[in-house]
Amino acid sequence: MKNSISFILFLTFSISQAQSFPIDFEDPLDGNTIGADSGIFNVIPDPDNPAQNVGEFTPCCQDFSNMQLTLGQNIDLSDDSNNTITFRIKPQFGTGTNGQAPAQHLLKFEQGTTGDAAFAFTTQGTDWQVITADFGPGLGNYNKLVLIPDAFQSTLNDTYLVDDFAGATNFVPPVVTLPFDFSDPNQIFQGAGSVVSMQVDPDDPTNDVMQIIVGSGGVDNAYIDLSQLVNLSDDANNTISFRMKPVNGTGSNAHQFKVENGTSIPSIFSIDFFTNGTTDWQNISIDFPTGLGNFGRLVIIPDVNNSTVDTYLVDDMMGGTNFVLPADPASPAPSPNAPNDEVLSIYGDTGGFTNIWTPDYSFGAYAAELDLDPSGSENLAIKMDFNEQGYGQGTDDVTDISAYNYLHLDYYTGYATQMRIILIENDGGNVTEYFYELPTNEAFIYDSWTSVDIDLSFFESQGFSKENFFQYKIGTESNLNPGIVFYDNLYFYQNVLDVVGFTSVGALVAPNPTNTVWQVQTSGQDILTIHVYDVMGKVVKTLNPHAAEVIIDSADLTSGLYFAHIKTGRGIQTHKLLKK
C-alpha cells in the first residue's frame, strides 16, 4: 500500500487490473486514477456527503497538468448517437480559471483507434456542476481517460472534486498482432503528424489497404502498439515485409521503418528503405540484423527527413513471430519480518510497520499499483515500465535517517535490463543523486520475488549524507534500458536479522551473523547452486552442491554484508549474510 496516495501513470503495453465506465470512485480500481505533469490525485470522502467517495485533483505548475485513468475496457465513442459523456465537477476554492479567457478545461480520451477525442468546457463558482460532453462523429474507441482542469494555465489553478463519469459503451479491444491485411480497423496505425485511414485499394475494389497522408515535418509517421510483441531475435525469421504504393509520385522515395518499446537493448531500432520512383505497388523487405529482441511498437516514417512528401498505401504486413509479455507475478512479495521498532517504511502494506515516511509529492511515473494477493487480503505492489520513465517521491524538508543502516526492496521482473535504486540528498540546496544498480552491483534474478538489501555505507561512500535524505527514485539510466519491474516493501532498517527463516525454496541459513561458516539447509530439496555476492555485485563464491545441506565457509571473506542466491527445484531466493 502506498504511504502517500498520489498517483502517476504512463503508457504501458497492458494493465492487468484497471477500471471501466462508469467511474464513481467507490471501486478500489478507480484509485488507479493518477495525477500527471505535476498534478496530484487522491480519492477522498465527499465533503458534502462523507458516505461516498469522490476524486480530488490539484493541477500544478504546468499548462496541461492532468488526471488520467487507463481503462480496463475501451470507451467506444464511434456511435455519434451514443457518445455523450457526463460527469460532475466542483471547483473547491474558485482560484482557477473558471472560464477566464483563454482558460478552459479539457476532457480527453487517448490511446484510441483514431486520433485523440477532446471536449472543452468551463466552470463557474464553487458548486457541483454537471458537465455534458457531446463528442462529435468520426471517433473510435479509447483506452485512456484524461481530464485537464485549468488547461493552458500554469499559474491560475484550483483544486477540483470530480465524480460520476458515465456514458457511451465499453468495448473490449481485439488482440492486435502481425500479420496485418488492413481489413480490420484495429489494424490501422495511428498518425503522428500524418493522417492515417483505411481505404479501398484503387487497383482492387475487393481489398482494403492502409493510407498514410504524410505531413511535411520530416519525421511525421504512422505507428501501432501491438498486443503481442514482435520477436526479432531469430535472425532466420526477423524480416518484416509489406507492400507499399506511392499514390502521386511526389515524394522523396526515402523512408524509414522503426521498431520501438523493446524488452532488451537496443529498445529502438530503425532501418531505411526506398521506393523506386514509380506509383506501382512495390514489395518492401526490412531485414533486421542479429542481436535484437522483442518490440511493442511498429513505426513507418515515409519521406523521412524530407519536406517533399506523398500519400502512400500499405498492405500485407507480416514477419517475425508474436511474443507474449511475461505475466504479472502470481503471488505478492513475502511479508517483511524486520522488527517494527527498527524500520522507517517508505512503501508497503505488510509487515505492520507504524513508522512511516510521508512524502509531500511524487515525480516521474509508474504503470500501475496492483493487488497481487489472490485471496481476500490486499497486498499491493508498484508496476514500473522502464520503457517510459522512473518514479520517485520526496519531501519538502530533509529527513535524517542516521538511525538506519540498510535499505530493503523486494522486486520481481521477467526481463529487465537495468534498475537503479536511487537516494537523493538535499544539502543546503545542493541536490545530488546516488544509486545502486542492478545488474552492475548485484545480478538480476528473474521470475521470482527477490530481496535487495543495501548497506547505506554503499551510498555514503559515494558522498551521500544520511542527515539530508530528500527523495528516492526507482528507475534506469534512460528509457533505452527497458523492462517491466514490480517492487514492494521499500524501507530503511537498523540491523541485519539474526536468522533468515524458511522461504518458498525451503532454505534455512544459520548462524547469521557468523565469523566461521553459514549452514544452509532445506526441507528435503536439493540445493542446485549457491552464488554469494558482495555489496558491489561481484560473485565471491559459487557452489554446486546438489544436496539438502551445505556449508558456506566465510574464512576468506572480510567482515561485512553479502548476498546468497540459493537455487533449488522450487525456485531462487536471495538471503542476506553478515560476516562478523
C-alpha distance (Angstrom), angle and dihedral (degrees) to the residues before:
residue distance angle dihedral
M1 . . .
K2 3.76 . .
N3 3.75 115.5 .
S4 3.79 86.0 -148.1
I5 3.79 120.1 37.0
S6 3.79 98.6 -145.4
F7 3.78 108.7 127.9
I8 3.82 132.8 -157.0
L9 3.79 127.6 -177.6
F10 3.77 139.6 -169.4
L11 3.79 136.9 177.6
T12 3.78 118.1 -68.7
F13 3.76 136.3 173.2
S14 3.80 90.2 -110.0
I15 3.78 142.4 -13.9
S16 3.79 111.1 -145.5
Q17 3.80 95.0 -162.4
A18 3.80 117.1 37.4
Q19 3.76 138.4 132.9
S20 3.79 134.0 -104.9
F21 3.79 134.2 -157.3
P22 2.98 132.8 -37.6
I23 3.82 98.8 55.2
D24 3.82 116.8 -165.5
F25 3.85 101.0 150.7
E26 3.80 92.2 -119.8
D27 3.81 93.8 102.5
P28 3.84 112.2 78.6
L29 3.81 88.6 -131.3
D30 3.81 88.6 64.5
G31 3.80 84.2 68.8
N32 3.81 88.3 73.2
T33 3.79 85.4 80.0
I34 3.77 106.8 111.6
G35 3.78 143.2 -171.4
A36 3.79 117.6 -114.4
D37 3.80 135.5 -172.0
S38 3.83 91.6 29.4
G39 3.80 94.3 -44.9
I40 3.81 120.1 134.6
F41 3.81 123.0 -141.9
N42 3.80 129.0 -170.7
V43 3.79 137.0 167.9
I44 3.82 107.5 -129.0
P45 3.82 138.5 165.4
D46 3.79 111.9 -87.1
P47 3.84 105.9 -100.7
D48 3.81 88.6 -142.3
N49 3.81 94.3 46.0
P50 3.83 113.7 18.1
A51 3.80 91.0 -172.3
Q52 3.80 90.4 76.1
N53 3.78 134.3 50.1
V54 3.78 129.5 -124.1
G55 3.76 134.7 -178.3
E56 3.79 118.4 -104.3
F57 3.80 119.8 -158.2
T58 3.79 129.8 -179.0
P59 3.83 115.4 -172.3
C60 3.76 116.4 -152.7
C61 3.73 141.8 -168.6
Q62 3.81 101.3 -27.4
D63 3.80 133.3 82.8
F64 3.80 93.1 -124.1
S65 3.80 102.9 33.2
N66 3.80 102.2 155.7
M67 3.78 150.9 169.9
Q68 3.79 118.6 -126.7
L69 3.77 142.4 178.6
T70 3.78 127.9 -161.7
L71 3.80 106.5 -140.0
G72 3.78 126.5 -131.6
Q73 3.80 88.0 -144.3
N74 3.79 123.4 26.6
I75 3.79 119.1 -108.9
D76 3.81 110.2 -121.8
L77 3.82 114.4 -138.6
S78 3.81 96.0 162.1
D79 3.83 95.0 102.9
D80 3.81 106.6 76.2
S81 3.80 89.7 -160.5
N82 3.82 91.0 57.3
N83 3.79 108.6 32.2
T84 3.79 102.5 96.8
I85 3.81 114.8 124.4
T86 3.80 120.2 -160.8
F87 3.79 129.3 -169.3
R88 3.79 141.3 153.2
I89 3.80 124.9 -113.5
K90 3.80 132.4 -178.4
P91 3.82 124.0 -168.3
Q92 3.80 103.6 -143.2
F93 3.79 102.7 -154.4
G94 3.79 108.8 8.3
T95 3.80 91.4 -120.5
G96 3.80 96.0 120.0
T97 3.76 131.3 83.0
N98 3.82 96.6 -78.7
G99 3.76 92.9 -178.3
Q100 3.81 98.3 -39.9
A101 3.80 110.4 147.9
P102 2.95 126.2 -69.2
A103 3.77 89.1 9.1
Q104 3.74 124.3 106.5
H105 3.75 141.1 145.4
L106 3.79 124.3 -114.8
L107 3.79 132.1 -148.9
K108 3.80 110.0 -163.4
F109 3.78 138.9 178.7
E110 3.80 116.5 -155.8
Q111 3.82 141.6 178.6
G112 3.79 91.9 49.7
T113 3.76 141.4 147.5
T114 3.82 87.6 -103.0
G115 3.79 132.5 27.8
D116 3.80 120.7 -58.5
A117 3.81 117.1 -67.0
A118 3.82 114.8 -136.2
F119 3.82 134.1 -177.7
A120 3.82 122.3 -171.6
F121 3.81 120.7 -149.6
T122 3.81 141.1 160.6
T123 3.80 135.7 -140.4
Q124 3.80 132.3 -149.5
G125 3.78 130.1 -155.2
T126 3.79 124.9 -17.7
D127 3.82 103.2 -70.2
W128 3.79 127.1 110.5
Q129 3.80 107.7 -87.6
V130 3.79 130.1 -167.8
I131 3.79 113.9 -133.1
T132 3.80 119.3 -157.8
A133 3.80 110.9 -162.4
D134 3.80 108.5 -167.2
F135 3.79 105.9 -169.3
G136 3.77 118.7 -156.4
P137 3.81 133.3 -125.1
G138 3.78 128.1 -72.7
L139 3.79 98.3 50.4
G140 3.81 132.1 128.4
N141 3.80 137.5 -157.5
Y142 3.79 122.9 -61.6
N143 3.78 139.1 -154.8
K144 3.80 102.2 -157.1
L145 3.80 135.2 55.0
V146 3.83 114.6 -153.6
L147 3.81 126.9 -176.7
I148 3.84 118.3 -169.9
P149 3.82 111.4 -171.6
D150 3.80 115.0 -168.4
A151 3.79 91.1 14.5
F152 3.81 116.6 -165.5
Q153 3.81 90.3 20.9
S154 3.80 126.0 101.2
T155 3.82 95.9 174.6
L156 3.83 109.7 33.5
N157 3.80 99.3 71.0
D158 3.79 135.9 151.2
T159 3.79 135.6 -179.2
Y160 3.80 112.8 -103.3
L161 3.78 133.3 -158.9
V162 3.82 115.9 -151.9
D163 3.78 133.4 -175.7
D164 3.80 147.5 155.7
F165 3.80 104.7 36.7
A166 3.80 106.7 -174.1
G167 3.78 143.1 152.8
A168 3.81 144.6 79.4
T169 3.81 118.2 46.7
N170 3.78 135.6 -75.2
F171 3.78 119.4 -111.2
V172 3.79 128.5 -164.6
P173 3.81 105.0 -142.2
P174 3.79 116.8 -134.0
V175 3.77 123.3 -116.0
V176 3.82 109.1 -86.3
T177 3.80 111.2 -149.6
L178 3.77 138.2 141.5
P179 3.01 135.7 -59.2
F180 3.82 102.7 67.1
D181 3.79 123.8 -169.0
F182 3.83 90.9 168.9
S183 3.79 93.8 -128.3
D184 3.83 88.7 117.9
P185 3.84 118.1 68.5
N186 3.80 88.6 -140.3
Q187 3.81 88.7 66.1
I188 3.80 92.7 58.4
F189 3.81 112.9 108.4
Q190 3.81 124.6 -123.5
G191 3.78 118.3 -109.4
A192 3.80 121.2 -123.1
G193 3.79 102.5 -174.5
S194 3.80 88.9 -23.1
V195 3.80 129.5 85.8
V196 3.81 111.4 -123.9
S197 3.80 127.5 -171.7
M198 3.79 144.5 150.0
Q199 3.81 113.1 -99.4
V200 3.79 139.2 173.3
D201 3.79 113.5 -97.7
P202 3.84 105.1 -107.4
D203 3.81 89.1 -146.1
D204 3.82 95.2 47.6
P205 3.83 117.6 27.9
T206 3.82 89.9 -166.0
N207 3.81 92.0 62.0
D208 3.82 130.5 75.8
V209 3.80 121.9 -147.8
M210 3.80 138.5 178.0
Q211 3.80 117.4 -103.7
I212 3.83 122.5 -155.1
I213 3.81 117.2 -167.5
V214 3.79 100.4 -164.3
G215 3.79 122.2 -138.5
S216 3.79 122.7 -138.8
G217 3.79 98.8 -113.4
G218 3.79 97.2 100.6
V219 3.80 94.0 -124.4
D220 3.81 99.7 48.5
N221 3.77 106.0 137.2
A222 3.78 151.0 164.4
Y223 3.81 121.6 -120.1
I224 3.78 141.8 174.7
D225 3.81 131.5 -160.3
L226 3.79 112.5 -138.6
S227 3.81 126.0 -135.6
Q228 3.78 87.8 -149.0
L229 3.78 117.7 31.7
V230 3.78 122.1 -118.7
N231 3.80 112.2 -115.5
L232 3.82 112.6 -140.3
S233 3.81 96.8 167.6
D234 3.82 95.1 102.1
D235 3.80 106.4 78.8
A236 3.80 89.4 -160.7
N237 3.81 90.3 58.6
N238 3.80 109.2 29.0
T239 3.80 102.9 99.1
I240 3.81 116.8 117.6
S241 3.80 112.1 -155.4
F242 3.80 132.0 -175.0
R243 3.79 142.0 151.6
M244 3.80 121.1 -106.9
K245 3.81 132.1 -172.5
P246 3.83 125.0 -169.3
V247 3.81 103.6 -143.5
N248 3.80 101.7 -156.6
G249 3.80 105.6 14.8
T250 3.81 91.2 -125.5
G251 3.79 98.6 117.4
S252 3.78 133.9 97.0
N253 3.84 95.1 -108.3
A254 3.85 88.1 -134.1
H255 3.80 114.7 113.2
Q256 3.79 142.2 160.2
F257 3.81 134.6 -139.3
K258 3.79 116.2 -158.6
V259 3.81 137.2 -175.4
E260 3.81 119.0 -156.6
N261 3.81 142.4 174.0
G262 3.78 92.7 51.7
T263 3.78 124.9 -178.5
S264 3.81 93.9 -137.5
I265 3.79 139.5 28.8
P266 2.99 119.8 -43.7
S267 3.80 92.2 41.2
I268 3.84 91.5 177.6
F269 3.79 125.7 43.4
S270 3.81 131.4 168.7
I271 3.80 136.4 -171.2
D272 3.81 126.5 -166.0
F273 3.79 119.6 -132.7
F274 3.78 136.5 176.3
T275 3.77 141.8 -142.2
N276 3.79 119.3 -141.8
G277 3.81 101.7 -117.5
T278 3.79 96.5 -101.3
T279 3.80 129.3 102.7
D280 3.80 92.8 -123.3
W281 3.80 125.5 117.4
Q282 3.80 106.6 -92.6
N283 3.80 131.2 -164.3
I284 3.81 112.6 -124.6
S285 3.82 122.9 -164.4
I286 3.81 119.8 -170.2
D287 3.81 105.3 -164.6
F288 3.79 108.2 -166.2
P289 3.82 119.9 -154.2
T290 3.78 128.9 -120.6
G291 3.79 122.9 -81.1
L292 3.80 99.3 51.8
G293 3.80 128.9 123.6
N294 3.80 137.5 -167.0
F295 3.80 124.3 -35.4
G296 3.79 132.8 -163.8
R297 3.80 102.4 -162.5
L298 3.82 134.6 51.5
V299 3.81 119.3 -158.9
I300 3.81 131.0 -171.2
I301 3.84 116.7 -165.1
P302 3.82 107.7 -172.5
D303 3.81 115.9 -163.3
V304 3.79 90.3 10.4
N305 3.82 114.9 -155.0
N306 3.80 90.5 0.8
S307 3.80 134.4 110.6
T308 3.81 89.0 -159.4
V309 3.78 100.7 90.0
D310 3.78 144.3 164.7
T311 3.78 141.7 -169.3
Y312 3.81 115.1 -95.8
L313 3.78 136.3 -161.4
V314 3.81 119.4 -149.3
D315 3.81 129.7 -168.9
D316 3.82 144.8 161.1
M317 3.80 101.5 26.9
M318 3.81 114.7 -178.3
G319 3.79 144.8 144.1
G320 3.77 144.2 98.1
T321 3.79 120.3 51.7
N322 3.78 129.5 -82.9
F323 3.79 118.3 -105.8
V324 3.80 126.9 -162.3
L325 3.79 115.0 -145.2
P326 3.81 115.6 -118.2
A327 3.78 112.6 -87.2
D328 3.77 123.3 -106.8
P329 3.81 114.1 -92.2
A330 3.80 112.2 -72.4
S331 3.79 91.3 -140.1
P332 3.80 137.7 23.0
A333 3.77 127.5 -99.7
P334 3.81 114.9 -80.7
S335 3.79 114.7 -89.0
P336 3.83 111.9 -100.8
N337 3.79 117.6 -108.9
A338 3.79 99.5 -164.3
P339 3.83 114.3 127.9
N340 3.79 111.5 -94.3
D341 3.81 93.8 -130.2
E342 3.82 91.2 57.1
V343 3.82 98.7 52.2
L344 3.80 138.7 87.4
S345 3.81 103.9 -167.3
I346 3.80 119.0 -146.0
Y347 3.82 99.7 171.9
G348 3.80 132.5 -2.7
D349 3.79 142.7 88.5
T350 3.82 101.0 -145.5
G351 3.78 131.1 65.9
G352 3.79 95.3 60.4
F353 3.80 93.6 -107.2
T354 3.80 115.9 172.5
N355 3.81 101.0 -179.8
I356 3.80 100.5 82.5
W357 3.81 129.5 177.4
T358 3.82 106.7 -136.2
P359 3.82 115.4 -153.1
D360 3.79 122.3 -148.0
Y361 3.81 95.7 -151.2
S362 3.78 145.5 1.4
F363 3.79 131.7 -135.2
G364 3.78 135.7 -168.8
A365 3.78 117.8 18.8
Y366 3.77 145.6 -89.4
A367 3.78 128.7 -155.5
A368 3.80 100.3 -126.0
E369 3.76 146.0 -36.6
L370 3.81 108.0 -121.1
D371 3.78 135.3 -170.0
L372 3.81 102.9 -131.7
D373 3.80 96.9 179.0
P374 3.84 108.6 107.3
S375 3.81 90.6 -160.5
G376 3.77 126.6 73.4
S377 3.79 90.8 -87.3
E378 3.78 122.2 94.0
N379 3.79 123.2 -121.2
L380 3.78 112.9 164.1
A381 3.78 130.6 -163.6
I382 3.80 134.9 -178.4
K383 3.81 117.7 -113.8
M384 3.82 114.1 -150.4
D385 3.81 127.6 -165.6
F386 3.78 107.0 -161.6
N387 3.82 90.9 -170.0
E388 3.80 83.6 80.5
Q389 3.80 113.9 28.9
G390 3.78 146.7 -62.1
Y391 3.79 130.9 -91.7
G392 3.77 134.1 -133.0
Q393 3.77 146.4 157.7
G394 3.77 135.2 -144.6
T395 3.78 147.1 179.7
D396 3.78 132.1 -123.4
D397 3.80 90.4 -124.7
V398 3.79 128.9 37.4
T399 3.82 122.2 -99.6
D400 3.79 122.0 -138.3
I401 3.83 107.7 -134.3
S402 3.80 95.3 172.0
A403 3.81 90.1 124.4
Y404 3.82 91.0 66.0
N405 3.79 129.6 75.8
Y406 3.81 105.3 -177.1
L407 3.80 142.1 40.6
H408 3.83 119.0 -144.2
L409 3.82 129.5 -161.1
D410 3.81 132.8 166.6
Y411 3.81 116.5 -151.7
Y412 3.81 139.1 178.2
T413 3.81 125.9 -164.0
G414 3.76 139.1 158.8
Y415 3.79 99.5 -160.6
A416 3.81 114.9 -6.0
T417 3.80 114.9 153.7
Q418 3.80 98.3 -161.6
M419 3.80 140.7 4.4
R420 3.77 127.4 -176.4
I421 3.81 122.0 -160.3
I422 3.78 101.6 -157.8
L423 3.80 130.1 -165.4
I424 3.79 116.4 -167.3
E425 3.79 126.5 -159.8
N426 3.78 131.0 -162.1
D427 3.78 109.9 -152.9
G428 3.79 106.0 -178.5
G429 3.79 92.6 -41.1
N430 3.80 95.6 -39.1
V431 3.81 103.5 118.1
T432 3.82 114.9 -163.5
E433 3.81 132.8 175.6
Y434 3.82 125.7 -142.1
F435 3.79 121.3 -175.2
Y436 3.78 144.1 -166.6
E437 3.80 110.0 -152.3
L438 3.78 134.9 -154.2
P439 3.02 125.0 -122.2
T440 3.84 92.9 13.7
N441 3.80 97.1 58.8
E442 3.79 97.2 22.7
A443 3.80 131.7 11.1
F444 3.81 120.6 -108.7
I445 3.79 117.7 -110.5
Y446 3.79 110.0 -153.8
D447 3.81 132.0 -146.8
S448 3.80 97.7 9.2
W449 3.78 136.4 76.3
T450 3.79 107.2 -94.4
S451 3.80 129.8 -170.3
V452 3.78 122.1 -135.4
D453 3.81 116.3 -162.9
I454 3.79 116.1 -176.7
D455 3.78 124.8 -169.0
L456 3.81 104.5 -130.4
S457 3.78 87.7 -136.2
F458 3.82 84.6 75.0
F459 3.81 88.7 66.5
E460 3.81 93.0 38.3
S461 3.80 90.2 55.9
Q462 3.82 86.7 61.1
G463 3.82 91.4 51.2
F464 3.82 102.1 -89.8
S465 3.81 115.7 152.5
K466 3.80 114.7 -146.3
E467 3.80 89.1 -157.6
N468 3.82 90.9 63.3
F469 3.82 104.6 46.8
F470 3.80 105.3 156.9
Q471 3.81 112.2 157.4
Y472 3.78 142.8 -2.1
K473 3.79 129.0 -149.6
I474 3.81 135.5 -171.4
G475 3.80 110.8 -154.6
T476 3.79 148.4 97.5
E477 3.78 137.4 -95.1
S478 3.83 88.7 -92.8
N479 3.80 141.1 -27.1
L480 3.80 87.2 -87.6
N481 3.82 85.6 80.5
P482 3.81 98.7 72.2
G483 3.76 132.3 -169.0
I484 3.78 147.2 116.9
V485 3.82 112.7 -110.5
F486 3.80 130.6 177.2
Y487 3.78 118.7 -157.1
D488 3.79 135.9 -174.1
N489 3.81 142.0 159.3
L490 3.78 99.4 42.8
Y491 3.80 109.6 175.6
F492 3.78 146.2 135.7
Y493 3.81 117.1 -121.1
Q494 3.77 139.0 -179.7
N495 3.80 110.6 -132.5
V496 3.79 140.6 20.7
L497 3.81 109.7 -108.7
D498 3.79 115.7 -106.0
V499 3.79 94.9 -130.0
V500 3.78 132.0 20.3
G501 3.78 105.9 -148.2
F502 3.78 134.6 -146.0
T503 3.80 112.0 -50.6
S504 3.79 136.8 -175.2
V505 3.80 89.2 -72.3
G506 3.79 90.7 49.3
A507 3.81 98.0 -118.3
L508 3.80 127.2 150.5
V509 3.82 121.2 -169.0
A510 3.81 121.4 -163.2
P511 2.93 148.1 -158.9
N512 3.76 95.1 26.2
P513 3.05 117.5 -165.4
T514 3.81 97.4 36.0
N515 3.79 139.7 168.1
T516 3.81 94.2 -162.5
V517 3.80 120.5 27.5
W518 3.78 140.9 -19.8
Q519 3.79 115.9 -135.3
V520 3.80 114.2 -148.3
Q521 3.79 116.9 -162.1
T522 3.80 133.1 173.9
S523 3.77 131.7 -164.5
G524 3.81 93.2 -104.2
Q525 3.81 100.2 -50.2
D526 3.80 117.4 124.5
I527 3.79 112.4 -120.5
L528 3.79 105.6 -130.0
T529 3.80 101.1 -172.9
I530 3.78 140.1 -4.4
H531 3.80 121.5 -162.5
V532 3.80 117.0 -172.5
Y533 3.82 117.1 -158.7
D534 3.78 131.3 -170.3
V535 3.80 120.5 -135.7
M536 3.82 90.4 -89.6
G537 3.80 90.8 60.4
K538 3.80 95.7 -107.8
V539 3.80 117.0 142.4
V540 3.81 106.4 -121.1
K541 3.83 98.9 171.3
T542 3.79 136.3 20.6
L543 3.80 123.4 -171.5
N544 3.81 129.6 -178.8
P545 3.82 100.6 -172.2
H546 3.85 105.0 153.5
A547 3.79 87.0 -159.3
A548 3.80 136.6 108.3
E549 3.83 93.4 -123.9
V550 3.80 124.3 47.9
I551 3.79 135.5 173.8
I552 3.82 118.9 -144.3
D553 3.79 109.1 -160.1
S554 3.81 112.6 -145.0
A555 3.80 96.6 -174.8
D556 3.81 94.0 107.8
L557 3.81 94.5 44.6
T558 3.79 125.2 92.3
S559 3.79 120.5 -128.8
G560 3.78 114.7 -79.4
L561 3.78 145.8 72.9
Y562 3.82 123.8 -38.5
F563 3.78 136.0 173.4
A564 3.79 126.5 -136.1
H565 3.80 119.7 -158.3
I566 3.81 104.0 -157.8
K567 3.80 117.6 -166.4
T568 3.81 125.5 -164.0
G569 3.77 132.3 158.2
R570 3.81 87.7 -85.8
G571 3.77 95.2 58.8
I572 3.79 141.7 -88.9
Q573 3.79 129.1 -54.3
T574 3.79 130.1 -175.6
H575 3.82 118.3 -138.2
K576 3.77 126.0 -172.0
L577 3.82 114.2 -131.0
L578 3.78 125.7 -163.8
K579 3.81 121.1 -156.1
K580 3.80 112.1 -158.3
